[in-house]
Protein backbone atom coordinates (compact mmCIF):
# COMPACT_ATOMS: atom_id res chain seq x y z
CA UNK A 1 0.00 0.00 0.00
CA UNK A 2 1.26 3.46 -0.91
CA UNK A 3 1.74 6.02 1.87
CA UNK A 4 1.38 9.71 1.00
CA UNK A 5 1.83 12.96 2.92
CA UNK A 6 -0.27 15.90 1.69
CA UNK A 7 1.31 19.32 2.25
CA UNK A 8 -1.01 22.28 1.77
CA UNK A 9 -1.88 25.69 3.16
CA UNK A 10 -4.71 25.81 5.69
CA UNK A 11 -6.37 28.26 3.29
CA UNK A 12 -6.58 25.41 0.77
CA UNK A 13 -8.00 22.92 3.25
CA UNK A 14 -11.04 22.18 1.06
CA UNK A 15 -8.81 20.82 -1.68
CA UNK A 16 -6.58 19.05 0.84
CA UNK A 17 -9.55 17.17 2.27
CA UNK A 18 -10.90 16.36 -1.20
CA UNK A 19 -7.49 14.99 -2.21
CA UNK A 20 -7.41 12.86 0.93
CA UNK A 21 -10.82 11.35 0.14
CA UNK A 22 -9.90 10.63 -3.49
CA UNK A 23 -6.68 8.86 -2.52
CA UNK A 24 -8.29 6.82 0.25
CA UNK A 25 -10.92 5.63 -2.23
CA UNK A 26 -8.03 4.06 -4.15
CA UNK A 27 -6.55 2.32 -1.12
CA UNK A 28 -3.79 4.87 -0.52
CA UNK A 29 -2.80 5.62 3.08
CA UNK A 30 -2.80 9.39 3.59
CA UNK A 31 -1.04 11.48 6.24
CA UNK A 32 -2.72 14.85 6.64
CA UNK A 33 -2.32 17.11 9.66
CA UNK A 34 -5.95 18.17 10.05
CA UNK A 35 -7.54 16.08 12.79
CA UNK A 36 -4.34 14.08 13.37
CA UNK A 37 -2.47 16.38 15.73
CA UNK A 38 -4.05 16.45 19.16
CA UNK A 39 -3.55 19.19 21.73
CA UNK A 40 -0.18 18.84 23.39
CA UNK A 41 1.39 16.84 20.55
CA UNK A 42 4.79 17.91 19.33
CA UNK A 43 3.57 19.03 15.91
CA UNK A 44 7.03 19.25 14.38
CA UNK A 45 7.94 15.73 15.48
CA UNK A 46 4.60 14.36 14.28
CA UNK A 47 4.97 15.98 10.89
CA UNK A 48 8.59 14.80 10.56
CA UNK A 49 7.55 11.24 11.32
CA UNK A 50 4.65 11.47 8.87
CA UNK A 51 6.95 12.60 6.07
CA UNK A 52 9.67 10.06 6.88
CA UNK A 53 7.18 7.20 6.74
CA UNK A 54 5.70 8.27 3.39
CA UNK A 55 6.56 7.04 -0.10
CA UNK A 56 5.78 10.42 -1.58
CA UNK A 57 4.74 13.94 -0.61
CA UNK A 58 2.07 15.84 -2.49
CA UNK A 59 2.66 19.57 -2.29
CA UNK A 60 -0.43 21.58 -3.22
CA UNK A 61 0.81 24.60 -5.18
CA UNK A 62 -1.14 27.84 -4.89
CA UNK A 63 -0.49 31.48 -3.94
CA UNK A 64 -1.43 30.45 -0.39
CA UNK A 65 1.08 27.61 -0.14
CA UNK A 66 3.77 29.74 -1.80
CA UNK A 67 3.56 32.08 1.20
CA UNK A 68 3.33 29.31 3.81
CA UNK A 69 6.52 28.63 5.77
CA UNK A 70 4.95 25.37 7.01
CA UNK A 71 4.45 24.06 3.49
CA UNK A 72 8.00 25.08 2.56
CA UNK A 73 9.35 23.27 5.63
CA UNK A 74 7.47 20.09 4.73
CA UNK A 75 8.56 19.78 1.11
CA UNK A 76 12.11 20.84 1.97
CA UNK A 77 12.30 18.10 4.61
CA UNK A 78 10.93 15.56 2.14
CA UNK A 79 13.52 16.67 -0.39
CA UNK A 80 16.32 16.18 2.12
CA UNK A 81 15.05 12.73 3.06
CA UNK A 82 14.73 11.57 -0.53
CA UNK A 83 10.94 11.28 -0.40
CA UNK A 84 9.42 11.63 -3.87
CA UNK A 85 7.77 15.03 -4.34
CA UNK A 86 4.63 15.39 -6.46
CA UNK A 87 3.57 19.02 -7.01
CA UNK A 88 -0.12 19.66 -7.75
CA UNK A 89 -0.83 23.08 -9.25
CA UNK A 90 -4.34 24.14 -8.21
CA UNK A 91 -3.95 27.85 -8.90
CA UNK A 92 -1.41 29.74 -11.06
CA UNK A 93 1.42 31.16 -8.99
CA UNK A 94 5.16 31.66 -9.02
CA UNK A 95 6.70 28.35 -8.02
CA UNK A 96 9.71 28.05 -5.73
CA UNK A 97 12.85 27.59 -7.88
CA UNK A 98 13.65 24.26 -6.23
CA UNK A 99 10.19 22.88 -7.03
CA UNK A 100 10.54 23.89 -10.68
CA UNK A 101 12.82 20.85 -11.10
CA UNK A 102 9.79 18.60 -10.67
CA UNK A 103 7.05 18.02 -13.21
CA UNK A 104 3.84 19.31 -11.66
CA UNK A 105 0.37 17.93 -12.38
CA UNK A 106 -2.07 20.59 -13.54
CA UNK A 107 -5.17 20.63 -11.33
CA UNK A 108 -6.23 24.18 -12.19
CA UNK A 109 -9.33 23.00 -14.08
CA UNK A 110 -11.77 22.03 -11.33
CA UNK A 111 -14.06 20.31 -13.85
CA UNK A 112 -11.39 18.04 -15.28
CA UNK A 113 -8.77 17.17 -12.71
CA UNK A 114 -6.38 14.31 -13.65
CA UNK A 115 -6.89 12.16 -10.56
CA UNK A 116 -5.98 9.00 -12.47
CA UNK A 117 -2.60 10.50 -13.37
CA UNK A 118 -1.97 11.34 -9.72
CA UNK A 119 -3.00 7.88 -8.52
CA UNK A 120 -0.71 6.22 -11.07
CA UNK A 121 2.24 8.40 -10.06
CA UNK A 122 1.70 7.69 -6.37
CA UNK A 123 1.47 3.94 -6.85
CA UNK A 124 4.57 3.96 -9.04
CA UNK A 125 6.56 5.75 -6.33
CA UNK A 126 5.66 3.01 -3.83
CA UNK A 127 7.03 0.17 -5.97
CA UNK A 128 10.79 -0.46 -6.14
CA UNK A 129 11.75 0.38 -9.72
CA UNK A 130 15.22 -1.11 -9.89
CA UNK A 131 17.04 -4.23 -8.84
CA UNK A 132 20.71 -5.07 -8.94
CA UNK A 133 21.81 -8.19 -10.80
CA UNK A 134 23.60 -10.64 -8.55
CA UNK A 135 21.54 -9.96 -5.43
CA UNK A 136 18.72 -12.40 -6.13
CA UNK A 137 19.42 -15.53 -4.11
CA UNK A 138 15.97 -17.05 -4.46
CA UNK A 139 17.32 -19.93 -6.53
CA UNK A 140 20.23 -22.25 -5.90
CA UNK A 141 22.82 -21.49 -8.58
CA UNK A 142 25.90 -22.75 -6.80
CA UNK A 143 26.65 -19.34 -5.35
CA UNK A 144 27.31 -17.66 -8.71
CA UNK A 145 24.82 -14.91 -7.98
CA UNK A 146 25.28 -14.73 -4.22
CA UNK A 147 26.51 -11.30 -3.14
CA UNK A 148 28.07 -12.83 -0.03
CA UNK A 149 30.38 -14.93 -2.21
CA UNK A 150 33.89 -13.40 -1.90
CA UNK A 151 34.28 -12.70 -5.61
CA UNK A 152 36.00 -9.33 -6.09
CA UNK A 153 35.08 -8.95 -9.75
CA UNK A 154 31.44 -9.70 -9.00
CA UNK A 155 31.34 -7.21 -6.11
CA UNK A 156 32.94 -4.46 -8.22
CA UNK A 157 30.45 -5.16 -11.00
CA UNK A 158 27.52 -4.84 -8.59
CA UNK A 159 28.96 -1.62 -7.15
CA UNK A 160 29.30 -0.15 -10.66
CA UNK A 161 25.70 -1.08 -11.47
CA UNK A 162 24.52 0.31 -8.13
CA UNK A 163 26.28 3.62 -8.80
CA UNK A 164 24.44 4.04 -12.10
CA UNK A 165 21.08 3.06 -10.61
CA UNK A 166 21.49 5.52 -7.73
CA UNK A 167 22.47 8.32 -10.11
CA UNK A 168 19.45 7.50 -12.28
CA UNK A 169 17.16 7.57 -9.23
CA UNK A 170 18.57 10.91 -8.04
CA UNK A 171 18.31 12.41 -11.53
CA UNK A 172 14.74 11.20 -12.10
CA UNK A 173 13.59 12.79 -8.85
CA UNK A 174 15.72 15.93 -8.93
CA UNK A 175 17.61 15.01 -5.75
CA UNK A 176 21.16 15.95 -4.79
CA UNK A 177 21.18 13.60 -1.82
CA UNK A 178 19.19 10.67 -0.47
CA UNK A 179 19.06 8.59 2.69
CA UNK A 180 20.33 5.02 2.69
CA UNK A 181 16.85 3.88 3.72
CA UNK A 182 15.27 5.58 0.71
CA UNK A 183 17.81 4.01 -1.64
CA UNK A 184 17.00 0.56 -0.30
CA UNK A 185 13.26 1.15 -0.59
CA UNK A 186 13.27 2.54 -4.12
CA UNK A 187 16.13 0.71 -5.83
CA UNK A 188 16.61 -2.60 -4.05
CA UNK A 189 15.43 -3.49 -0.55
CA UNK A 190 18.41 -5.83 -0.07
CA UNK A 191 20.91 -2.99 0.09
CA UNK A 192 22.70 -2.72 3.42
CA UNK A 193 24.89 0.06 4.78
CA UNK A 194 28.09 -1.91 4.24
CA UNK A 195 27.31 -2.26 0.54
CA UNK A 196 26.43 1.45 0.26
CA UNK A 197 29.72 2.34 1.92
CA UNK A 198 31.44 0.29 -0.77
CA UNK A 199 29.56 2.30 -3.40
CA UNK A 200 30.91 5.53 -1.87
CA UNK A 201 34.45 4.20 -1.44
CA UNK A 202 34.64 3.01 -5.03
CA UNK A 203 33.09 6.18 -6.45
CA UNK A 204 34.48 8.97 -4.31
CA UNK A 205 34.66 11.24 -7.35
CA UNK A 206 30.86 11.02 -7.57
CA UNK A 207 29.52 10.48 -4.05
CA UNK A 208 30.25 11.48 -0.50
CA UNK A 209 28.52 10.61 2.75
CA UNK A 210 25.73 12.95 3.80
CA UNK A 211 24.09 13.67 7.14
CA UNK A 212 20.40 14.35 6.70
CA UNK A 213 17.85 15.87 9.05
CA UNK A 214 16.93 13.70 11.96
CA UNK A 215 20.41 12.18 12.09
CA UNK A 216 19.84 9.97 9.06
CA UNK A 217 22.83 8.95 6.98
CA UNK A 218 22.86 9.04 3.22
CA UNK A 219 24.63 9.67 -0.06
CA UNK A 220 25.20 13.04 -1.70
CA UNK A 221 26.40 13.93 -5.18
CA UNK A 222 29.62 15.93 -5.00
Secondary structure, 3 states (H helix, E strand, C coil): CCEEEEECCHHHHHHHHHHHHHHHHCCCEEECCCCCCCCCCCHHHHHHHHHHCCCEEEEEECHHHHCCHHHHHHHHHHHHHCCEEEEEECCCCCCCCCHHHCCCEECCCCCCCCHHHHHHHHHHHCCCCCCCCCCCCCCCCCCCCCCCCCCHHHHHHHHHHHHHHHHHHHHHHCCCEEEHHHHHHHCCCCCCHHHHHHHHHCCCCCEEEEECHHHCEEEEEC
